Amino acid sequence: MRHSIFVELAAAQHGLVATWQLRVRLSRSQVRNELERSGRWERVAPLVFRLRGSASSPLTWPMAGLLAGGPGAHVSHGSAATLWGWNGFRPFPVDVQRPKGTNSREADGWLRIHESRRLPAEDLAVLDGITLPTPSRLLIDLSFDHPRARIERWLEWAWSRRQLSSGTVLAACARMGRRGVRGVVWLEEMVAERGEGYIPPASGLESRVNSILRFEGLGSVERQVDLGDASWIGRTDFLHRCGVVLEVQSEQHHAALAYQRDDRLRFARMREAGFDVIEVWEGEVWSTSRTWVERFRNAIRKRKRQAA
């Protein structure tokens, strides 16, 4: 019966248990007899054991770090970002944040402990059984160690995948309660820049184009615009208000002959409807060359001269 208690807990925690969890229900000797003397468990941290034969996964070590952090701990910083699917982080060491004064030991090498005041419940989430900050709060935490440009990229990434919204970001900033924290200032500015009804880029490629347009002073464009009234032509990536369309073509999705044929027909219909169409390919976007920006800028100038 006692063994089943251990196994049930491990089944809910990716094969892992912590001694501090079990001491709530069992005596010290009962916990020691099962975990240290039965041969069914292996120690992965001073207070954490893994059931032998249990399946390993990318979630095993984040859960081990969470349990090693002790009561009230949560996976944090780069490890939390990895769990949310954000790019640019490594799996080790595992980042864990816990309230100041927590009495638990740190494992050597693979675990990095951060101490802070306890986060409000609204700023925590549970993903596959692992407690971690919400994406909105995580952006604030990461801002202490990362530049603004990276925070903005992760904001766009999370927003495009519906992990956050302007409302959740601003609410997390308000709960932070520390005016002047650079992450709070940055995020409030980023939300204000995007305005009400903002639609984030659907891909990293589109996000890159959007950033370049803003840098080049061409940010007055709408994204993902449906063209056509009674007869729908299609959805364009970018539309300048003067009537110039910018289509961003990825090598993966538009290089095939079938896609090229469909694109030619769609572009022809756009031109018949009175739009100018500029194509930019993925290789051009990531290149240091900005010739496609000049093509787009010149088309806008031409439209404005014609309208004058």
C-alpha positions in Angstrom: 0.0 0.0 0.0 2.8 2.4 0.9 4.6 1.6 -2.3 1.5 2.5 -4.3 1.6 6.0 -2.7 5.1 6.5 -4.1 4.2 5.2 -7.5 1.0 7.2 -7.8 2.9 10.4 -7.0 5.7 9.6 -9.4 3.1 8.9 -12.2 1.9 12.4 -11.9 5.4 13.9 -11.8 7.2 12.3 -14.8 8.5 9.5 -12.7 9.8 11.6 -9.8 9.1 12.2 -6.1 10.6 14.5 -3.5 11.1 13.5 0.1 9.5 16.7 1.4 6.3 15.8 -0.4 6.1 12.3 1.2 6.9 13.4 4.7 3.5 15.0 4.8 1.9 11.5 4.8 4.6 9.1 5.9 7.3 8.9 8.6 11.0 9.6 7.9 11.8 5.9 8.3 9.0 4.8 5.9 10.2 7.3 3.3 13.9 6.2 3.7 13.0 2.5 3.5 11.2 2.9 0.2 13.4 5.4 -1.5 16.9 4.4 -0.3 16.6 0.7 0.6 14.1 -0.9 -1.7 16.2 -0.7 -4.8 13.3 0.7 -6.8 14.5 4.3 -6.9 17.5 6.2 -7.9 18.6 9.6 -6.4 18.8 12.5 -8.9 19.1 15.3 -6.4 19.6 15.5 -2.6 15.8 15.4 -2.0 14.6 13.9 -5.3 14.3 10.3 -6.5 13.3 8.8 -9.8 11.4 5.5 -10.2 13.7 3.0 -12.0 12.4 2.1 -15.4 10.2 5.2 -15.7 10.2 6.8 -19.1 12.6 9.8 -19.6 11.4 12.9 -21.5 12.4 16.5 -22.0 10.2 17.2 -19.0 12.1 15.0 -16.6 14.8 17.4 -15.6 12.6 20.5 -15.3 10.4 18.5 -13.0 13.4 17.3 -11.0 14.5 20.9 -10.7 11.1 22.0 -9.5 11.0 19.3 -6.8 14.6 20.1 -5.8 13.7 23.7 -5.3 11.4 22.7 -2.5 7.8 23.8 -1.5 6.7 26.9 -3.4 9.3 26.6 -6.2 8.6 26.9 -9.9 10.6 26.4 -13.1 11.7 29.8 -14.2 13.7 32.0 -16.7 15.3 30.1 -19.6 13.9 26.7 -18.6 10.4 28.1 -18.4 10.9 29.8 -21.8 12.0 26.4 -23.3 8.8 24.7 -21.9 6.7 27.4 -23.6 8.5 26.7 -26.9 10.6 29.9 -27.2 13.9 29.8 -29.1 17.3 30.7 -27.9 17.6 28.7 -24.6 19.6 25.6 -23.5 18.1 22.8 -21.5 20.8 23.0 -18.8 21.2 24.2 -16.2 17.6 24.0 -15.1 16.4 27.4 -13.8 14.2 27.3 -10.7 12.8 30.1 -8.7 11.7 29.8 -5.1 10.7 32.2 -2.2 13.5 33.6 -0.2 14.4 31.6 2.8 13.2 28.3 1.5 15.1 25.5 3.3 16.2 23.1 0.5 19.6 22.3 -0.9 20.8 23.0 -4.4 22.1 20.1 -6.6 25.5 20.6 -8.2 26.0 21.5 -11.9 22.6 21.0 -13.5 20.4 23.2 -11.3 20.4 27.0 -11.0 18.4 28.5 -8.1 16.9 32.0 -8.2 15.3 33.5 -5.1 12.5 36.0 -5.1 9.3 37.0 -3.5 6.4 34.6 -4.2 4.7 35.3 -7.5 1.0 36.1 -7.4 -1.1 33.1 -8.4 -2.3 35.0 -11.5 1.3 35.0 -12.8 1.8 31.2 -12.5 0.6 28.5 -14.8 0.8 24.7 -14.9 2.1 23.0 -18.1 2.2 19.2 -18.2 2.2 19.1 -14.4 5.1 21.7 -14.1 4.5 25.0 -12.4 6.1 28.0 -14.3 5.4 31.7 -14.9 2.8 32.7 -17.4 4.4 34.0 -20.7 3.4 37.6 -19.8 5.3 37.4 -16.4 8.2 35.5 -17.9 8.9 38.4 -20.3 9.4 40.6 -17.2 11.7 38.1 -15.5 13.8 37.7 -18.6 14.2 41.4 -19.1 16.6 41.6 -16.2 19.2 39.6 -18.2 18.3 40.2 -21.9 18.2 43.2 -24.2 15.0 44.8 -25.4 15.2 43.4 -28.9 15.1 39.9 -27.6 12.2 40.6 -25.3 10.3 42.1 -28.3 11.0 38.9 -30.4 9.7 36.7 -27.6 6.7 38.9 -27.2 5.8 38.5 -30.8 6.4 34.8 -30.8 4.2 34.2 -27.7 1.5 36.6 -29.0 1.4 34.9 -32.4 0.8 31.6 -30.7 -1.9 33.0 -28.4 0.1 32.5 -25.3 -0.5 36.1 -24.2 -2.4 39.2 -25.3 -2.1 42.9 -24.6 -4.4 42.5 -21.7 -2.4 39.8 -20.0 0.9 41.6 -20.5 -0.4 44.9 -19.0 -2.0 43.0 -16.1 1.3 41.3 -15.3 3.1 44.6 -15.5 0.5 46.1 -13.1 1.0 43.2 -10.6 4.7 43.7 -10.7 4.1 46.9 -8.7 7.5 48.3 -9.3 7.4 51.3 -11.5 10.6 51.9 -13.4 11.5 48.2 -13.8 12.9 48.2 -17.3 10.9 45.1 -18.4 7.7 46.7 -17.3 8.5 49.9 -19.1 9.5 48.1 -22.3 6.4 45.9 -22.4 4.1 48.8 -21.7 5.7 50.7 -24.6 5.6 47.7 -26.9 1.9 47.1 -26.3 1.2 50.9 -26.8 3.2 50.9 -30.1 1.1 48.0 -31.4 -2.2 49.6 -30.6 -5.7 48.2 -30.1 -6.6 45.2 -32.3 -3.0 44.3 -33.1 -2.5 41.1 -35.0 1.0 39.6 -34.4 3.1 38.2 -37.3 2.2 34.6 -38.2 5.9 33.6 -38.6 9.4 34.6 -37.8 9.9 35.6 -41.4 7.0 38.0 -41.3 8.2 39.3 -37.9 11.6 40.0 -39.5 10.0 41.9 -42.3 7.9 43.9 -39.9 10.9 44.9 -37.8 12.9 46.0 -40.9 10.0 48.1 -42.2 9.7 49.9 -38.9 13.5 50.5 -38.8 13.4 51.9 -42.4 10.5 54.3 -41.6 8.0 52.2 -43.5 5.9 51.0 -40.6 2.6 52.5 -41.8 1.4 49.3 -43.2 -1.4 46.9 -42.4 -0.7 43.1 -42.1 -2.8 40.2 -43.1 -5.3 42.2 -45.1 -8.1 40.6 -47.1 -8.3 42.2 -50.6 -11.4 42.3 -52.7 -15.1 43.2 -52.0 -17.7 41.2 -53.8 -15.1 38.8 -55.1 -12.3 37.9 -52.6 -8.8 38.0 -54.1 -6.8 36.8 -51.2 -5.0 37.8 -48.1 -1.8 39.8 -48.5 1.0 39.9 -46.0 1.5 43.7 -46.0 -0.5 46.6 -47.5 0.6 50.2 -47.5 -2.3 52.6 -47.3 -1.4 54.1 -50.8 -2.2 50.7 -52.4 1.2 48.9 -52.6 1.2 45.2 -51.6 4.3 43.5 -50.2 4.2 39.7 -50.4 6.7 37.7 -48.4 7.5 34.4 -50.0 9.2 31.6 -48.1 11.4 29.1 -49.9 9.6 26.2 -48.2 6.0 27.1 -49.1 6.2 29.1 -52.3 9.1 27.8 -54.3 7.2 24.8 -55.7 5.8 25.3 -59.3 2.2 24.8 -58.2 2.5 27.6 -55.6 4.3 29.8 -58.1 1.4 29.4 -60.6 -1.2 30.2 -57.9 0.8 33.2 -56.8 1.0 34.6 -60.3 -2.7 34.3 -60.7 -3.3 36.0 -57.4 -0.9 38.8 -58.1 -2.5 39.4 -61.5 -5.9 39.8 -59.8 -4.4 42.2 -57.3 -3.0 44.3 -60.1 -6.3 44.2 -62.0 -7.9 45.5 -58.8 -5.5 48.5 -58.8 -2.8 47.4 -56.4 1.0 47.4 -57.1 2.6 44.1 -55.9 6.2 43.8 -54.7 7.6 40.3 -53.9 10.3 39.7 -51.4 11.8 36.2 -51.0 13.0 34.7 -47.8 16.7 34.9 -48.8 16.4 38.6 -49.4 14.8 39.2 -46.0 17.6 37.5 -44.1 20.3 39.0 -46.3 22.2 42.2 -45.2 21.1 43.7 -48.6 18.0 46.0 -48.5 17.3 46.1 -52.2 13.7 44.8 -51.6 13.1 47.7 -49.2 14.1 50.2 -51.9 11.7 48.5 -54.4 8.9 48.8 -51.9 9.8 52.4 -51.1 10.0 53.4 -54.8 6.6 51.8 -55.5 5.1 53.8 -52.7 6.7 57.0 -54.0 5.4 56.3 -57.5 1.8 55.8 -56.2 1.9 59.0 -54.2 3.2 61.0 -57.2 0.4 59.5 -59.3 -2.2 60.4 -56.7 -0.9 64.0 -56.3 
